[in-house]
Amino acid sequence: MASNNPGYHRQANPGSTSFGQQKVAIPRLQRAEQDITGGKDRRRVPRACTGCRSHKIKCTGEKPTCKHCATTHRECVYILPRKDRLKLVTEQCQHLAGLLREMKARANVEDRNRISDILDEIDEDFSDQKHTPTPSNLEVDTQSSQGSVDVGNADYFERHEAEGLDLLDEDLHSRDEARATGFVGKSSEIQWLRAVAVAQGERIDGDWPGSVPQRQHTYGSGGDQVSSFSFWVDSDDVSIDFYVNAYELPQPELAEHLVQCYMLKVHDSFPILPRKAFGDQTRAYFAALRSGNAPRLNPKWQAILNLVFAIGANYAYLLNKDWDVGDHIIYQARARAFGMSEAAMTSHPDVPQIQGLGLLAFYWLSTGQVSRAWTVVGAALRSAYSLGLHVRNEDPSATVTKRESLVKTWWSLYSLERTLSIITGRPSIVVDSCCSVPLPMSIPEEDASEALEPTYRMHAGISATLHPPAFPISPNLAANPPLTAVGPGTTDTSSVSYFRAVVQLSIITQNVLTSLYSAGTMIRSSDDIQRDIALLDQRLDQWARSLPPEFRLYEPSREPNDAFGRERMLLRFQLCSAQILLTRPCLTVRRQSRKDATDISFSKRMADNCVGAARTIVASLPEESYTHLYEQTPWWCLIHHMMQAISVFLLALSHPSSTSFDTTMMIHCVRKTIRWLQKMKGPVAERAHRVAFNCFESVARRHAVDISDLWNRTATPVVRQPISNTRGSVPVPVPSGAFGQAPTSVPAASACAAYGTTMTGATFPPHSEAPNFDAGYYMPR
């Protein structure tokens, strides 16, 4: 080939007429008006006018009118460079700051504190500006002014400095404590308390009014790590170092008491178990146990029974100062031996396994193991997905009782995961738009029968139509009234109507989390976010107005023996938590001078609503009654609500200009809540008291408030020491054929005297000639 010939290029004749071999240079065209030396005029002008920029043509740069604008008879406008605009605005801010300093000397104490806070923010902006390099290259400035992102825009800065942005700013892999706490999102009160500490750390010398603030702390450095502000006990080990006889039972009287604690104080808010079926089976089994003819039990039912015991024992421990601290630990260890074995976790899911995982998640929430609870409830929800609990059940062979029980199981897991998502700040695994399961019927379980089949199908259709899984705004919740049984035999529907209200509020709360605390929030405009806040606030009002009369939250106080007082209290706590989540982003809005009057008014009103919701939580706490504190409140997550309220007050005290509430009132509410944390039992209360006091200390010093009386705890300190059976354990033989398990032992009385006789008693016979007891538990068709 020619291309391989070394002399190919030398043989090419430039003068050849062969087509494709000849290259002809095309001379540059010269315009009549163009000077030969025009290359010297090809320069970039300092600033293009708006007309040339919009048409994307070269501007000649003449002032007051460029050639293009003069030719087209357009108005020629040159916008000031960003640096010039910033200089002008800075001079105006400095002038206004000087006026505020002059007014500060003539203001009262409250106004002086607000002026000091505003001046601190202004001085902070000036300090950041001095340390921010500005581009000196003219071309860089010109390109930035023509770019797609205007970094001089106020919304750009607000969006990127917003506290709602979830990010990971510390290493969660190196330390055990950090891994135990895990990622904590911005919807968690842990992050709010961290924001309070950082806000105080940005000020020098305790942030006395009039001081010049300097940035001294950044997120993720030193004591500002998330685990430093976590008051949960995820870092505590849940394993035990002694053998437990999984088949041992408490005394029948104690077992009945623990089951009653669960049914009275948990079941209505978390009806994951069928009340009637489970109660009948429990009573029947203990009656058979007394007669010596106890039937064989399914291991999953034994796990569920022990988890019910564990939850009831934990409630009794918190309520009763004389209750042993280790009882609920023993019960949950027995439950895990049955329901959390390798065989149970690798088998295909069924309803008892889902219920057992849900109960374990609830137990860990009540004991402060929120990360473990969040993980376990996620496994329960995925198992529920695999069995189709998230969709409408049209199985013709399923009874109304069975379908309604499955509906309540799903919504129990849904509301529990919603609470854990708020506590941890982590996203939900439930995709609401993929769920078509109806809301729970407002009829008691004992009234559900085949005669109500038409009513159930009508309710399922209405619920699927009116239940809006995803944001935007739903139809009026009042249009979906509670259904009641029709005809003779209708009974009280308070518990099921209450749980229906809990589910509806959980759905709205999920909309709040999705709209305000997800990653997509950062790319939305402030107008869109304000619109969502307003619409969700309307939904909360609609929900409150649609409640049955006995659950109306803000009616005048009733008689002491009010039958529905506890349900109203639980709904009030949940509503206040949702309102705090909704309005928290408005509590510490910064750079309000960049906003118009409407935006400032809206932010102020929402911030007041946030503080008002926190005040309602604190007002719902009793003044002295320790028993009332646990009997009438959501005891399983009470400290979460209390710390939510404390963090709101501390943020408001750190930014007094964001709300119109009185400083004295907010300090009083914080003192009352911390004083209750002093008295409450348990390691979670102990840690919460320490974290809350440390955060309040710096804020109180700024406001010259003495809080030395809040330091010492009045509750008995919780000493968590490992319990060992090395000192003389008594082996307990297991009957032959007991699921192939090796013999186990229990601690001797001398080694574990704290457990006393409450942990001794009858033992489950693993095998019996009686038929399998749990046949009815699986809810046969």
Secondary structure, 3 states (H helix, E strand, C coil): CHHHCCCHHHHCCCCCCCCCCCCCCCCCCCCCCCCCCHHHHCCCCCCCCHHHHHHCCCCCCCCCCCHHHHHHCCCCCCCCCHHHHHHHHHHHHHHHHHHHHHHHCCCCHHHHHHHHHHHHHHHHHHHHHHCCCCCCCHHHHHHHHHCCCCCCCHHHHHHHHCCCCCCCCCCCCCCHHHHHHCCCCCCCHHHHHHHHHHHHHCCCCCCCCCCCCCCCCCCCCHHHCHHHHCCCCCCCCCCCECCCCCCECCCHHHHHHHHHHHHHHHHCCCCCCCHHHHHHHHHHHHHHHHCCCCCCCCHHHHHHHHHHHHHHHHHHHHHCCCCCCCHHHHHHHHHHHHHCCHHHHHCCCCHHHHHHHHHHHHHHHHCCCHHHHHHHHHHHHHHHHHCCCCCCCCCCCCCHHHHHHHHHHHHHHHHHHHHHHHHHCCCCCCCHHHCCCCCCCCCCHHHCCHHHHHHHHHHHHHHHHHCCCCCCCCCCHHHCCCCCCCCCCCCCCHHHHHHHHHHHHHHHHHHHHHHHCCHHHHHCCHHHHHHHHHHHHHHHHHHHHCCCHHHCCCCCCCCCCCCCHHHHHHHHHHHHHHHHHHHHHHCCCCCHHHCCHHHHHHHHHHHHHHHHHHHHHHHHCCCCCHHHHHHCCCHHHHHHHHHHHHHHHHHHHHCHHHCCCCHHHHHHHHHHHHHHHHHCCCHHHHHHHHHHHHHHHHHHHHCCCCCHHHCCCCCCCCCCCCCECCCCCEEECCCCCCCCCCCEEECCCCCCHHHHHHHCCCECCCCCCCCCHHHCCCCCC
